[in-house]
């Protein structure tokens, strides 16, 4: 996507923008005016501290997910952080997250935490060609003036040219009022009302750290697939979706590779790690469902083969994932030794990060030992009741892991944005 060029602002506003963005620690080009230098500081709840570095991250994917996370937060400072992102942002999908976090917020909060910087950023994004992005910006912009101006963006530009100073004064007054209230609370000992953030905040660094690792050093996936007779529909779904799997995950992590191992009572390497969707599709096309007269299968053999660096070609620094897909348990005599193999694999000093092993039960109920295998592999277990969901589950497990719900919401947002992307003229 080509960067969006901001509209030209007055020289004084542009200079102030440089100052505020430097103070906020933003490296990208500033595009919005700043509040006056003597304006009281905007209070930001310490519960939001874990999101701050990710909202200013160099990678748009990280900024986008963090921006969408702001929608769920109500602590003081949410609007300020969203404003800071919008003022410096150039990527529409990252801006969309911050804009969605501002929708429905009271005018008083928008003015106090956003003020002139937010107004300038909204006017810029209101002119963006992406209909969802510009629509969100216009919706939030409608709540900033003290009077209703309708839907014509030109009216808001006119208001901004005449009312910038008034908005800055109103922001200072609201922030001063908030400061005095905070002092009163501190003096009287009255407890301030807390936001509604969850205790999962402590896991933010882990989630974004994993995402940063993927984007920086790559993501690698080996699918370990039961190819016995009962797996026919699942194998068919895998064949149909192999290229789509590569395309989707490559869109989120450009350095993505996938490989394939199949198993019955033994195991067979079908494809070493590759970024070529056609190669993976050909490997799946050669898989036929057959055999498997006994109840138990060689799950352990499939996993052992997938773990062989010399056979698969795992990278030392990439985030490595194995997803086992099947409807039959391992042989009872192989379970304990499999757990030991998984423990050793996760402690292997050859790699920067431990491999993660997820399991997918393709039956209505969890396959015996599959949940325990996932726990031993530091992964998740899911039950696949609809074979049409196979590729979606593989994407969520590989990219999202134990944050599948969060990642699912973000992926749906990005997919919607991509679907509505304006067509480029030929």
Residue pairs with C-beta under 8 A, 6 or more apart in sequence:
1 91
1 92
1 93
3 90
3 91
4 90
4 92
4 124
4 125
4 128
4 129
6 31
6 124
7 123
7 124
7 127
9 17
9 31
9 32
9 33
9 120
13 32
13 33
13 120
13 164
14 30
14 33
16 33
16 34
17 30
17 31
17 32
17 33
17 34
17 87
17 117
17 120
18 30
19 34
19 37
20 30
20 32
20 34
20 35
20 87
20 117
21 28
21 30
21 34
21 87
21 88
24 84
24 88
25 56
26 56
26 84
26 87
26 88
27 56
27 58
28 88
28 89
28 90
29 88
29 90
30 87
30 88
31 87
31 88
31 120
31 121
31 124
32 83
32 86
32 87
32 116
32 117
32 118
32 119
32 120
32 121
32 124
33 116
33 117
33 119
33 120
33 164
34 116
34 117
35 115
35 116
35 117
35 168
35 171
35 172
36 168
36 172
38 172
39 115
39 168
39 171
39 172
39 175
40 172
40 175
40 176
40 178
40 179
41 175
42 77
42 80
42 112
42 113
42 175
43 76
43 77
43 178
43 182
44 75
44 76
44 77
44 80
44 81
45 75
45 76
45 77
45 195
45 197
47 73
47 75
47 195
47 197
47 201
48 73
48 75
48 77
48 78
48 81
48 197
50 201
50 202
50 204
50 205
51 66
51 69
51 70
51 73
51 81
51 204
52 81
53 208
54 62
54 63
54 65
54 66
54 204
54 208
55 63
55 66
55 67
55 70
55 81
55 84
55 85
56 63
56 84
56 85
56 88
57 63
57 66
57 208
57 212
59 212
59 215
60 91
60 93
60 94
61 211
61 215
61 252
62 208
62 211
62 212
62 215
63 85
63 89
63 91
63 94
63 97
64 91
64 93
64 94
64 96
64 97
64 410
64 414
65 97
65 208
65 211
65 406
65 407
65 410
66 97
66 208
67 82
67 85
67 94
67 95
67 96
67 97
67 98
67 100
67 101
68 97
68 100
68 101
68 409
68 410
68 413
69 97
69 406
70 78
70 81
70 82
70 97
70 98
70 101
71 97
71 100
71 101
72 197
73 101
73 195
73 196
73 197
74 195
74 196
74 197
75 194
75 195
75 196
75 197
76 113
76 195
77 113
78 101
78 113
79 101
79 102
79 105
79 109
79 110
79 112
79 113
79 114
79 118
80 113
80 114
82 98
82 99
82 101
82 102
82 114
83 98
83 113
83 114
83 117
83 118
83 121
84 117
85 94
85 95
85 97
85 98
86 95
86 98
86 99
86 118
86 121
86 122
86 125
87 117
87 118
87 120
87 121
89 95
89 98
92 128
92 130
92 133
92 417
93 414
93 417
95 125
95 128
95 133
96 130
96 132
96 133
96 136
96 413
96 417
97 410
97 413
99 125
99 133
99 136
99 137
99 140
100 136
100 413
102 110
102 114
102 118
102 136
102 140
103 136
103 139
103 140
105 140
105 143
106 143
107 143
107 144
108 174
110 118
110 140
110 143
110 144
111 144
111 167
111 170
111 171
111 174
112 171
112 174
112 175
112 178
114 144
114 171
115 167
115 168
115 170
115 171
116 164
116 167
116 168
116 171
118 144
119 141
119 144
119 160
119 164
119 167
120 160
122 137
122 138
122 140
122 141
122 144
123 137
123 141
123 153
123 156
123 157
123 160
124 137
125 133
125 134
125 136
125 137
126 134
126 137
126 138
126 141
126 153
126 156
127 134
127 153
128 134
128 137
129 422
130 417
130 420
130 421
130 422
131 420
131 422
132 416
132 417
132 420
133 417
138 151
138 153
141 153
141 156
142 148
142 149
142 151
144 156
144 167
145 156
145 159
145 163
149 155
149 156
149 159
182 192
184 190
185 191
185 192
203 403
207 403
207 406
210 319
210 401
213 319
213 353
214 253
214 318
214 319
214 399
215 253
215 254
217 255
217 315
217 317
217 318
217 319
217 352
218 253
218 255
218 256
218 257
218 315
218 317
218 318
218 319
219 249
219 253
219 255
219 256
219 257
219 318
219 319
219 321
219 398
219 399
220 256
220 257
220 258
220 259
220 273
220 314
220 315
220 318
220 319
220 320
220 321
221 249
221 256
221 257
221 258
221 259
221 321
221 322
221 323
221 394
221 398
222 258
222 259
222 260
222 261
222 273
222 306
222 312
222 321
222 322
222 323
223 238
223 258
223 259
223 260
223 261
223 323
223 325
223 394
224 261
224 262
224 263
224 299
224 302
224 303
224 305
224 306
224 322
224 323
224 324
224 325
225 231
225 234
225 235
225 238
225 260
225 261
225 262
225 263
225 287
225 302
225 325
225 326
226 262
226 263
226 264
226 292
226 297
226 299
226 302
226 325
226 326
226 327
226 328
226 362
227 235
227 262
227 263
227 264
227 287
227 288
227 289
227 290
228 264
228 289
228 290
228 291
228 292
228 297
228 328
229 289
229 290
229 291
229 292
230 289
230 292
230 327
230 328
231 289
231 292
231 326
231 327
231 362
232 289
233 387
234 325
234 327
234 362
234 384
234 387
234 390
235 284
235 287
235 288
235 289
236 387
237 387
237 388
237 390
237 391
238 284
238 287
238 325
238 390
238 391
239 281
239 284
239 285
239 287
241 390
241 391
242 277
242 280
242 281
242 283
242 284
243 277
243 278
243 280
243 281
244 277
244 391
245 258
245 277
245 280
245 391
245 394
245 395
246 256
246 258
246 275
246 276
246 277
246 280
247 277
248 391
248 395
249 256
249 258
249 395
249 398
249 399
250 256
250 275
252 399
252 411
253 399
255 275
255 318
256 275
257 273
257 274
257 275
257 318
258 271
258 273
258 274
258 275
258 280
259 269
259 270
259 271
259 272
259 273
259 274
259 280
259 306
259 312
259 313
260 269
260 270
260 271
260 280
260 283
260 284
260 287
261 267
261 268
261 269
261 270
261 302
261 305
261 306
261 312
262 268
262 270
262 287
262 302
263 297
263 298
263 299
263 301
263 302
263 305
263 326
264 291
264 292
264 297
264 298
265 294
265 297
265 298
265 301
266 298
266 301
267 298
267 301
267 302
267 304
267 305
268 305
269 305
269 311
269 312
270 283
270 284
270 286
270 287
271 279
271 280
271 283
272 311
272 312
272 313
273 312
273 313
273 314
274 280
292 328
295 328
295 329
296 328
296 329
296 330
296 331
296 332
297 326
297 328
297 329
297 330
297 331
298 330
298 331
298 334
299 324
299 326
299 328
299 329
299 330
299 334
299 338
299 369
299 373
300 330
300 331
300 334
300 335
300 337
300 338
300 341
301 334
302 324
303 322
303 324
303 338
303 341
303 342
303 357
303 373
304 341
305 311
306 312
306 322
307 322
307 341
307 345
307 355
309 350
314 320
314 351
314 355
316 350
316 351
316 352
317 351
317 352
317 353
319 353
319 356
320 351
320 353
320 355
320 356
321 355
321 356
321 357
321 358
321 379
321 397
321 398
321 401
322 355
322 356
322 357
322 358
322 377
323 357
323 358
323 359
323 360
323 394
323 397
323 398
324 357
324 358
324 359
324 360
324 370
324 373
325 359
325 360
325 362
325 384
325 390
326 359
326 360
326 361
326 362
326 367
326 370
327 361
327 362
327 363
327 367
328 367
329 367
329 368
329 369
329 370
330 338
330 369
330 373
335 369
338 373
338 376
339 372
339 373
339 376
342 357
342 373
342 376
342 377
343 376
345 354
345 355
345 377
346 354
346 355
346 377
346 378
347 354
348 354
348 355
354 378
355 377
355 378
356 377
356 378
356 379
356 401
357 373
357 374
357 376
357 377
357 378
357 379
358 374
358 377
358 379
358 380
358 381
358 382
358 397
358 398
358 401
359 367
359 370
359 371
359 373
359 374
359 377
359 379
359 380
359 381
359 382
360 370
360 381
360 382
360 383
360 384
360 390
360 393
360 394
360 397
361 367
361 370
361 381
361 382
361 383
361 384
362 384
362 387
363 383
364 383
364 385
365 383
366 381
366 383
370 381
371 381
373 381
374 380
374 381
375 381
379 397
379 401
379 402
380 397
380 401
380 402
380 404
382 393
382 397
382 404
384 390
384 393
395 411
396 404
396 407
396 408
396 411
397 404
399 407
399 411
400 406
400 407
400 408
